[in-house]
């Protein structure tokens, strides 16, 4: 019975008129099926592209595509189907995806979880292997099928559609024969082809990259580029093959996959094509069921029994020739569709970015000495596939200093306080000191305007000297009484200097009465003459004591600049040697200069002997103060799988 289901798995139609119902199953390949309907069958309208077709005892498929044929004798529509495992084609791994040191189950879970529609879940995984995987712009089914390709043991994918979500299993094939093909029982006929065209007993595996940067297996294969089988070479002669699969970025994975191919290709390919009858529906015996993946014991004529796997199973019509089955048998490691597999890989490889060789330059110029070295850091990113070279070119020169102008902001600065105290000077021995000489001069005092002044009272007999002159009073005193002469005040009297030789003194008469005197000082001035002279000082021995009280000082510094001479100053001589280290590892190079000094072997490495990714450091230490000018140049192969287009 053939049923048609919509995208929600609801029954749409049952195709009772279908004929030529056939299928083909091949190891680890998406199964296919076909059926035909008359063009006049109205149920053709129900069979649309991508709807599900459930074929009893065969499996669940979907329509893609349908082919309409019309001629004079036939008017039919043929439908081609793919197993529902093809739904994994519908989701893709966009851009770059990388998994490192994940178990096989974790890798498969990562891929299954990338489905946009969750049709599938992960079931049994019988392998626990750790490989590095990377995919770029690949569909999920191709990625899933590629997971066990590095295995050096046999494996098989199975797809269970008995419940939804459907289940994917990765299991080991049978190791004990569970089915049988015997002449005169269920064997109808066979052909056996031995083909030496696929014989290769020395393989050169190459992975991602190009030129000197292309991945090979030397580091994990004792330094040899190839794998070989000496027994095969002895039997058939040397047959070499260069096998390139640029999906591989890890040497160990590349080697193990190449070893699996060598095991397959080291002998001529023997293809068994057998026509047989599946009698399981008649006998009810499981050993009579002949399906893909089973290990079959073959007994033909007088040959000793031998075991082969059913690599491919097909039936042209499950209704008219229900018992008839066409089988291809072989060793499990032999890929009956090797060329198909290689073609598929090549198509995938075309989507991968292979990268390019780049030059990274790190420059350095600075002063250093024997305690503070020149430090040159450099960084190797995670997307660097190979480090081809690390080279140092350097020059050691005289220490160099520079000068310039600095600017002060000004401000108030307060000194520290002082406690004061008494301080004695040193003693002096004294002596005679002569002042500077003066040339003398005539100096006029300020003018006095004159005034009347009354003396204090006086008593008792006395006399007053009034005038003393040696001249003549220009007045006629004859007519004056004595009293008038000695008591009168005549402001008009004039004293006239004369040449008389006998001075005249005028006195007042004595008197016992109290009286006062008035003296009038006319306005006048005084002239004083100072002759040229000098002064001498005699300083005796002495000392000085000074008492300084507790105090502090405030200093106000205004905004200002300091003008300094601009110039470059170099030390008088060079150092005599240097010590160079890479990641703490000493390089045997002590000269003051070097060109393209190879540092790669001194950089830190991982357990596989590869230079570690991340930060590295070069130090150059001179034996005295100096200036170092250096360039570090790296040649690396980078695969562009990080970041974006900004």
TIZADREN-666351 format. One line per field, with one value per residue (C-alpha): residue in three letters; x, y, z. Coordinates in steps of 0.05 Angstrom, whole numbers. Each point is the difference from the previous one (the first is absolute). Layout:
<pts>
torlum	Ala_...
c1	X_...
c2	Y_...
c3	Z_...
</pts>
This chain:
<pts>
torlum	Unk_Unk_Unk_Unk_Unk_Unk_Unk_Unk_Unk_Unk_Unk_Unk_Unk_Unk_Unk_Unk_Unk_Unk_Unk_Unk_Unk_Unk_Unk_Unk_Unk_Unk_Unk_Unk_Unk_Unk_Unk_Unk_Unk_Unk_Unk_Unk_Unk_Unk_Unk_Unk_Unk_Unk_Unk_Unk_Unk_Unk_Unk_Unk_Unk_Unk_Unk_Unk_Unk_Unk_Unk_Unk_Unk_Unk_Unk_Unk_Unk_Unk_Unk_Unk_Unk_Unk_Unk_Unk_Unk_Unk_Unk_Unk_Unk_Unk_Unk_Unk_Unk_Unk_Unk_Unk_Unk_Unk_Unk_Unk_Unk_Unk_Unk_Unk_Unk_Unk_Unk_Unk_Unk_Unk_Unk_Unk_Unk_Unk_Unk_Unk_Unk_Unk_Unk_Unk_Unk_Unk_Unk_Unk_Unk_Unk_Unk_Unk_Unk_Unk_Unk_Unk_Unk_Unk_Unk_Unk_Unk_Unk_Unk_Unk_Unk_Unk_Unk_Unk_Unk_Unk_Unk_Unk_Unk_Unk_Unk_Unk_Unk_Unk_Unk_Unk_Unk_Unk_Unk_Unk_Unk_Unk_Unk_Unk_Unk_Unk_Unk_Unk_Unk_Unk_Unk_Unk_Unk_Unk_Unk_Unk_Unk_Unk_Unk_Unk_Unk_Unk_Unk_Unk_Unk_Unk_Unk_Unk_Unk_Unk_Unk_Unk_Unk_Unk_Unk_Unk_Unk_Unk_Unk_Unk_Unk_Unk_Unk_Unk_Unk_Unk_Unk_Unk_Unk_Unk_Unk_Unk_Unk_Unk_Unk_Unk_Unk_Unk_Unk_Unk_Unk_Unk_Unk_Unk_Unk_Unk_Unk_Unk_Unk_Unk_Unk_Unk_Unk_Unk_Unk_Unk_Unk_Unk_Unk_Unk_Unk_Unk_Unk_Unk_Unk_Unk_Unk_Unk_Unk_Unk_Unk_Unk_Unk_Unk_Unk_Unk_Unk_Unk_Unk_Unk_Unk_Unk_Unk_Unk_Unk_Unk_Unk_Unk_Unk_Unk_Unk_Unk_Unk_Unk_Unk_Unk_Unk_Unk_Unk_Unk_Unk_Unk_Unk_Unk_Unk_Unk_Unk_Unk_Unk_Unk_Unk_Unk_Unk_Unk_Unk_Unk_Unk_Unk_Unk_Unk_Unk_Unk_Unk_Unk_Unk_Unk_Unk_Unk_Unk_Unk_Unk_Unk_Unk_Unk_Unk_Unk_Unk_Unk_Unk_Unk_Unk_Unk_Unk_Unk_Unk_Unk_Unk_Unk_Unk_Unk_Unk_Unk_Unk_Unk_Unk_Unk_Unk_Unk_Unk_Unk_Unk_Unk_Unk_Unk_Unk_Unk_Unk_Unk_Unk_Unk_Unk_Unk_Unk_Unk_Unk_Unk_Unk_Unk_Unk_Unk_Unk_Unk_Unk_Unk_Unk_Unk_Unk_Unk_Unk_Unk_Unk_Unk_Unk_Unk_Unk_Unk_Unk_Unk_Unk_Unk_Unk_Unk_Unk_Unk_Unk_Unk_Unk_Unk_Unk_Unk_Unk_Unk_Unk_Unk_Unk_Unk_Unk_Unk_Unk_Unk_Unk_Unk_Unk_Unk_Unk_Unk_Unk_Unk_Unk_Unk_Unk_Unk_Unk_Unk_Unk_Unk_Unk_Unk_Unk_Unk_Unk_Unk_Unk_Unk_Unk_Unk_Unk_Unk_Unk_Unk_Unk_Unk_Unk_Unk_Unk_Unk_Unk_Unk_Unk_Unk_Unk_Unk_Unk_Unk_Unk_Unk_Unk_Unk_Unk_Unk_Unk_Unk_Unk_Unk_Unk_Unk_Unk_Unk_Unk_Unk_Unk_Unk_Unk_Unk_Unk_Unk_Unk_Unk_Unk_Unk_Unk_Unk_Unk_Unk_Unk_Unk_Unk_Unk_Unk_Unk_Unk_Unk_Unk_Unk_Unk_Unk_Unk_Unk_Unk_Unk_Unk_Unk_Unk_Unk_Unk_Unk_Unk_Unk_Unk_Unk_Unk_Unk_Unk_Unk_Unk_Unk_Unk_Unk_Unk_Unk_Unk_Unk_Unk_Unk_Unk_Unk_Unk_Unk_Unk_Unk_Unk_Unk_Unk_Unk_Unk_Unk_Unk_Unk_Unk_Unk_Unk_Unk_Unk_Unk_Unk_Unk_Unk_Unk_Unk_Unk_Unk_Unk_Unk_Unk_Unk_Unk_Unk_Unk_Unk_Unk_Unk_Unk_Unk_Unk_Unk_Unk_Unk_Unk_Unk_Unk_Unk_Unk_Unk_Unk_Unk_Unk_Unk_Unk_Unk_Unk_Unk_Unk_Unk_Unk_Unk_Unk_Unk_Unk_Unk_Unk_Unk_Unk_Unk_Unk_Unk_Unk_Unk_Unk_Unk_Unk_Unk_Unk_Unk_Unk_Unk_Unk_Unk_Unk_Unk_Unk_Unk_Unk_Unk_Unk_Unk_Unk_Unk_Unk_Unk_Unk_Unk_Unk_Unk_Unk_Unk_Unk_Unk_Unk_Unk_Unk_Unk_Unk_Unk_Unk_Unk_Unk_Unk_Unk_Unk_Unk_Unk_Unk_Unk_Unk_Unk_Unk_Unk_Unk_Unk_Unk_Unk_Unk_Unk_Unk_Unk_Unk_Unk_Unk_Unk_Unk_Unk_Unk_Unk_Unk_Unk_Unk_Unk_Unk_Unk_Unk_Unk_Unk
c1	0_23_-27_6_9_0_54_-35_1_-75_-26_-19_-8_14_30_-31_16_75_46_74_14_75_55_75_39_75_46_1_-36_-70_-47_-44_-65_-47_-71_-46_-73_-44_-7_-76_2_-34_45_58_-26_15_72_35_73_28_-60_17_-9_-3_17_-17_62_45_-2_-20_18_-20_-15_57_-12_-56_8_-59_8_-46_7_-43_-2_8_-30_33_29_63_17_71_8_55_2_-21_72_4_-37_68_18_-50_44_70_61_9_70_53_-12_56_-2_63_9_-75_-22_-33_-68_9_19_-62_-44_28_-18_-69_-16_15_-64_-50_-56_14_-16_57_28_64_-6_56_72_48_64_37_53_32_14_3_-57_-14_-54_-13_-63_-22_-67_-14_-4_69_28_-31_25_70_6_26_43_65_-16_48_-56_-64_-65_-71_-56_-71_-64_-62_-65_-48_-13_5_48_39_64_71_48_75_18_52_-18_-11_62_-35_-37_-76_-24_16_4_8_3_-61_-38_-10_57_-26_66_62_56_67_45_72_22_73_-15_-15_63_43_50_35_-43_24_-56_-7_-51_-17_46_45_73_46_-59_-41_-15_38_12_75_-8_-43_34_72_20_-26_-49_-34_-33_14_-14_64_-35_-41_62_35_-59_-23_57_-1_-62_-1_-58_-4_-64_-24_-58_3_-53_54_36_29_57_-21_-70_29_46_-54_-47_57_15_-72_6_66_-32_-53_45_60_-32_-37_-73_-43_-73_-52_-66_-51_-71_-36_-68_-22_-37_-12_-74_-8_47_-8_75_38_63_-38_-12_48_5_55_50_-5_62_-15_32_9_5_14_22_63_26_8_-54_18_-35_-17_-43_-61_25_-60_-70_-52_-66_-32_-72_-19_-68_13_68_-7_53_51_56_64_60_70_46_70_44_-28_63_-7_-40_-39_-13_69_0_-69_25_62_-42_-46_60_28_-65_1_73_-17_-40_57_44_71_35_63_71_7_59_-8_49_12_45_36_45_16_54_18_56_24_-59_-56_3_-32_-65_-31_-68_-34_-65_-19_-74_-42_-15_73_8_76_57_52_54_15_59_33_40_29_52_29_18_22_-49_-40_-33_-41_-12_-55_-43_-41_-53_-15_-70_22_-32_11_53_6_66_7_-4_64_5_41_59_61_60_69_44_74_43_31_69_-18_42_2_-42_3_-62_-3_25_-46_19_-34_-55_-41_-69_-57_-52_-73_-24_-32_-56_13_-48_-8_16_-14_50_-19_-7_63_10_58_53_32_21_-10_50_-40_49_71_25_61_-34_-45_-73_-30_-43_3_-1_12_-70_-19_-7_38_-64_-20_68_-1_-72_-28_-8_11_-10_27_70_53_66_53_64_59_72_0_54_-35_-61_-60_-40_-71_-29_-66_1_-9_-68_-32_-68_-30_0_-2_41_-23_49_-16_39_-3_-7_69_39_65_56_44_66_25_73_27_12_-2_-22_37_-37_33_-38_20_-2_-74_-52_-74_-57_-62_-65_-44_-71_-40_-26_-15_7_-53_26_-46_22_-36_-17_63_38_71_36_48_46_-29_49_12_51_34_42_75_6_-38_-10_45_-52_-73_-41_-61_-56_-65_-54_56_43_70_22_75_8_39_22_-22_-37_-31_-39_-56_18_-43_-40_-53_34_3_-74_-46_-31_-58_4_-3_61_-41_13_-54_-54_-5_50_75_57_70_49_66_44_65_57_-6_-48_-16_-53_-30_-34_-30_-50_-32_-29_-46_-23_-64_-55_-68_-68_-52_-52_-6_-33_-45_-4_-2
c2	0_70_59_74_46_76_41_-10_-76_-4_-53_31_-60_-74_-17_-67_8_10_-48_-9_14_-7_25_2_2_10_4_70_29_30_-56_13_-30_6_-16_14_20_3_72_-9_-18_58_-11_29_67_-24_-18_67_17_-9_-37_-63_-70_-59_-65_-61_-41_49_65_73_43_66_21_34_4_-28_-17_0_-45_-1_-42_-41_-59_30_58_-6_42_-26_25_1_-1_13_-28_50_3_50_50_13_32_55_30_27_20_71_29_-35_-49_-33_-52_-20_-59_-17_-72_-32_4_74_16_-36_35_67_-16_-28_62_44_-24_56_-51_-54_-62_-41_-17_-38_-72_-51_21_-58_41_48_33_69_36_72_16_61_13_60_13_-73_-35_-39_-69_6_25_-58_-52_30_-9_-73_7_7_-65_-57_-49_-19_37_4_52_-25_40_-20_32_-41_60_75_35_-51_-30_-2_-53_-9_-72_-52_-50_-73_-41_-68_-23_2_-14_-52_-9_-71_-29_-43_35_75_17_14_22_43_37_14_56_9_70_21_71_21_-32_49_-22_67_61_72_34_76_44_74_54_13_-5_-7_13_-60_-49_-66_-57_6_24_-61_-50_-1_54_-38_30_-65_-64_-66_-75_-40_-66_29_32_-68_-34_51_50_73_39_72_48_73_6_71_17_73_-8_-28_51_-49_-45_-59_-1_4_-59_-45_13_-14_-65_-23_14_-37_-61_3_14_-45_-59_-2_16_-63_16_-55_12_-52_-15_-34_-14_28_-60_30_12_-74_-34_50_-9_64_-28_0_75_35_75_52_-1_-74_-45_-60_-68_-22_-72_-12_-66_-29_66_5_45_74_60_65_60_21_68_14_-28_15_-27_21_-18_-22_-24_-40_-26_1_-53_25_44_27_4_28_-31_16_12_55_41_-3_58_-25_73_28_46_26_14_36_42_20_21_40_38_16_21_54_36_3_60_-22_62_36_14_66_41_30_54_24_61_26_60_18_7_-57_-24_-62_1_25_-37_18_-40_-16_-36_-33_-39_-61_-5_-64_0_-6_-69_-1_44_-2_47_46_46_55_58_48_55_20_74_51_20_61_54_61_70_51_52_-15_47_17_19_47_1_13_-42_0_-18_-44_36_22_-4_65_8_44_-2_31_27_-13_48_62_25_74_54_71_14_63_26_26_72_59_59_53_48_61_-17_51_-15_12_72_23_51_32_11_35_-40_20_-22_-26_48_21_36_36_49_-13_30_-19_6_26_16_-8_36_33_51_61_3_41_38_65_-23_69_18_-64_-12_-56_-36_5_-23_-62_-18_24_-47_31_-46_51_0_-22_-30_20_-38_46_-2_24_-32_7_-42_27_-41_19_-24_9_28_-46_-5_-39_-5_-59_7_-37_5_-6_-20_5_-47_25_-48_-27_-62_-35_-23_-57_-18_-73_-8_-64_-52_-76_-43_-56_-54_-46_-67_-42_-76_-22_-51_3_-43_-7_-30_-31_-14_-60_15_-27_27_6_-1_20_-30_31_-38_-7_-45_-25_8_-57_-10_-48_-54_-76_-27_-68_-41_2_-73_-64_-63_-59_-56_-19_-59_-20_-44_-25_-20_-6_-45_28_9_-11_70_53_48_73_-9_-56_-11_-51_-39_-64_-2_-52_-58_40_18_-38_-62_-46_-75_-12_44_57_72_19_50_63_49_-9_45_17_35_33_17_40_-2_76_55_2_11_-59_6_-66_-32_-69_-30_-61_-38_-37_-37_27_-29_55_-30_51_68_28_51_67
c3	0_-17_40_-14_60_3_33_67_-10_-10_-50_-66_-46_-9_-68_-18_-74_10_-38_-14_73_11_46_9_65_4_60_31_-62_0_-24_-61_-26_-60_-19_-59_-6_-62_-23_4_75_36_60_-38_25_71_-15_1_8_70_27_38_-29_48_-36_42_20_-37_39_0_-60_-31_-71_-38_-58_-45_-73_-49_-62_-60_-63_-47_47_69_38_68_56_34_69_28_75_51_69_54_23_-58_44_30_-66_17_55_-10_41_-24_2_42_57_40_56_37_48_2_5_-60_34_17_-72_-27_51_-22_-72_16_41_-61_-34_-15_5_52_-41_30_68_17_23_12_-10_9_-9_46_-41_5_-65_-24_-47_-43_-51_-43_-41_1_7_63_-32_-32_66_39_-50_5_75_0_-63_41_37_-11_16_-35_14_-25_3_10_-5_40_-24_43_46_-6_8_-39_28_-27_26_-11_13_-16_-55_15_14_-3_-62_12_-71_-52_-76_-24_-69_-14_56_-9_-48_-70_-31_9_-35_31_-26_22_-19_10_-24_72_29_40_54_15_15_9_41_-6_37_4_-24_-60_-18_60_45_-23_56_-3_49_13_72_18_-46_21_-50_-61_-50_-18_26_-34_4_-10_-11_-56_-31_2_-34_-51_-5_20_-17_27_9_24_39_14_46_20_53_46_44_51_-20_44_-30_-70_14_29_-58_-50_37_-10_-74_-4_33_-54_-60_15_-37_-66_8_-4_-15_12_-33_21_-19_57_30_66_30_68_-12_-19_50_57_12_14_-34_-66_4_-48_14_-3_57_18_2_-45_-3_-73_-20_-74_-30_28_27_75_31_5_28_-35_18_-40_-24_-44_-6_-54_-26_-66_21_69_-24_-63_21_74_13_-49_27_-32_47_-2_51_25_60_43_-8_-75_-27_-60_-18_13_-61_20_70_-26_-47_58_42_-57_-7_74_-3_-50_54_50_10_-7_28_-21_23_37_27_70_21_72_8_63_19_72_53_46_47_36_49_-45_-67_-67_-1_-68_5_-58_-7_-41_-11_4_-75_-18_-29_-7_25_-55_28_59_-16_40_-31_52_13_68_4_52_53_-22_43_-19_33_-7_36_62_27_73_23_56_69_74_33_76_32_62_67_38_76_6_47_20_-46_18_-54_-2_41_-32_17_-4_-34_-27_-61_-41_-32_-70_-6_-11_-43_45_-21_19_21_8_53_-11_9_67_-5_69_60_67_62_72_53_67_60_39_67_39_-19_-66_-65_-72_-55_-57_-55_-14_-60_-26_-42_6_15_-53_46_40_72_31_5_32_74_30_13_-72_-22_40_2_-65_-58_-65_-57_-48_30_-49_18_-48_0_3_10_72_42_65_5_36_50_19_64_34_69_59_32_55_-32_-36_-75_-66_-64_-71_-54_-73_-48_-71_-58_-18_-25_18_-44_26_-34_6_-20_-33_54_17_59_35_39_51_4_61_3_3_-21_-20_25_-44_25_-55_22_-24_-70_-70_-71_-55_-71_-57_-67_-60_-64_-41_-49_1_-65_-11_-58_-52_-20_-6_48_-11_48_-15_-20_-19_42_-16_-7_8_25_-43_26_-31_50_51_-45_-13_-72_-14_-30_39_-55_2_-65_-41_-64_-8_63_0_65_-17_36_65_4_47_-31_17_11_-75_-13_-30_20_50_-19_41_29_-7_24_-23_47_-18_61_-11_50_10_-16_-75_-53_-40_-67_-24_-48_10_-64_0_-62_16_-37_21_-15_0_46_56_2_-53_-56_36
</pts>
